[in-house]
Amino acid sequence: MAKAWIQDRWLRSKAVVDGVETVPTAAMRRQVAANPDAADVPAALRTVDYGRGMRWQVCWRADGRQHRESLPTREAAEVRAAELNDDIRSGRYIDPKGGRRTLDEVFPLWLADHTGVRPSTIDSYVRRYKSMVGPRFGSTRIGDIDKAAVKQWVRDLDTGAIVTGNDRPYAKGEIRTAVSRILGSMMRFAVENRWITTDPTHGVHTPRVPAQRVDAFTMDEVLALADAAGKLRTPTGRPCGRPMDRLLVLFLASTGVRPGEMAALDVRDVDFEHGRINVTKTMTKAEAGHYRYVQGEPKTPKARRRLPLPRHLRDGLRCLCEGRDGGGPLFTSPRGERIIYQQWRHRVFRPAMAAAGIDPGDRTLTMYSLRHTYASIAIANGADVKTLQELMGHEDATVTLNTYAAAFADRRVEVTDAVSDAFAMALG
C-alpha cells in the first residue's frame, strides 16, 4: 500500500566529498535550520533548491499519481505525512487539489463517464447544464460549492428569479432534473473520485412536482383526426394526405406504442400468422449533438414486448405490407424513407388536428396523447394495472399506476356498483 514520506529539499541524503561518501551530520542540519546562508555545508550536499522555498516536502502516491506538498518545518511535515498515511490506509484519502477544479472542468469528465447512455439523453444534459447549472456554478471550484449556495440557487429557480431564454419560469420537473440528475450527479462523481468529501446537494429539497397530467383524445376525436390525416390538402388545395397517414393515427391510438417505437417498426415486425406486433426497437439519435436517427435499443428492457394485433387494423396493415421487403420500414415518408415522427408531427398531425376542428380546450393534446387514449380506453374496459403495464411497456407497475391513477380512480364507482350488484344477487 502506498505511503507518504518526507523529503529534505535543501540537503542531499549523501554525496561524494573529496573522494569520500559523506552524509549530512546533525550539526549541519542544525546550522541549516538556523541560518542556511551561514551553514558550513559542503556544496556537494546542497541541492539546487538549497535555501529557496520551504525546506520540507511530503511526497505520496495516490490515484495513480505522485503528489507533493511543501511545509516549513520537519514537525509539520511529519504531522502531514501521518495524516496522509492514515487516510490512505482507511480509504478516506481526498486529493488535496481535487476541489480546485471548477464545475466547468468537471462537466466534460462527468459526461464522458456516461457510457451506454442515449445520445438524446446526453443532449438534454448539455442543454440543461448550459442553461441552468453552468451560469450559476460553472466558474466555481467544486470544493467551494456548499449546501447554502445550492439552496439559494434552487430558491431562485423556483421563485422565477432565474428564467429560461424565453423569459418563462422553469417547471418544477426541470428544476428537480437540474438539481438531482446534473449538479447532484456531478458532485457524487467528484466524491467517488475523491476530489471532495461530501455532496453539497444531499438533503437539499427540490420543489414538489405536480402529479403528471395525462390528456387523451376521445374516440370521436381519434376517428376525426385519422380521417383528416388521410385527406389533408396543401394550402394551394393539392391533396397530400395518404391512406398510410390515416392508418398511422389509428395504429398509435389502437396499440399504445410510443411514437419512436412506431417509427422503428419494420414490415416483418407485423406477424399476421400469430396475430401480433413485435416491438423490439425505437428510433434514437445516432450521436449526441446531431439529428440523424437510427434504430436502437428500446427505452427499457420491459419496452420489448409482443402486442396483440388489433382486428380493425389487420386489413390496412396487410395492404401496407403486401409485396414489400420484410426489412423495410413499416411506415414511410412520402419519399419512401423511414418516417421521422418529429417531421410527421409538423407535416401531418398538427394540420390534421386543425382540419378535424378538434378543440383541446384546457387539454394538451400531442402525438403522445394517442398513447394515452389507448390506455384510457383499456382502463375503461376493465384492464388491470399489471396487464396495462405489460401492454404499455412500462418498467414496473408503479409507473403505470402513477401515470394513470386518475383514470383508475374514475372506475371506483363502477367497481363499487359491481360489488353491490353481486351482494344484492347473493342476498336475494
Secondary structure, DSSP 8 states (H G I E B T S, - for coil): ----EEEESSB-S-EEETTEEE---HHHHHHHHH-TTT----GGGB-TTTTSS-SEEEEEEETTEEEEEEESSHHHHHHHHHHHHHHHHHT----TTGGGSBHHHHHHHHHHT-TT--HHHHHHHHHHIIIIIHHHHTTSBGGG--HHHHHHHHHHHHHTSSB-TTS-B--HHHHHIIIIIIIIHHHHHHHHTTSSSS-TTTT---------------HHHHHHHHHHHHT-B-TTS-B---HHHHHHHHHHHHH---HHHHHH-BGGGEETTTTEEEE--EEEESSTT---EEEE--SSGGG-EEEE--HHHHHHHHHHHTT--TTSBSSB-TTSSB--HHHHIIIIIHHHHHHTT---TT----THHHHHHHHHHHHHTT--HHHHHHHHT-SSHHHHHHHTHHHHHTTHHHHHHHHHHHHHHHH-
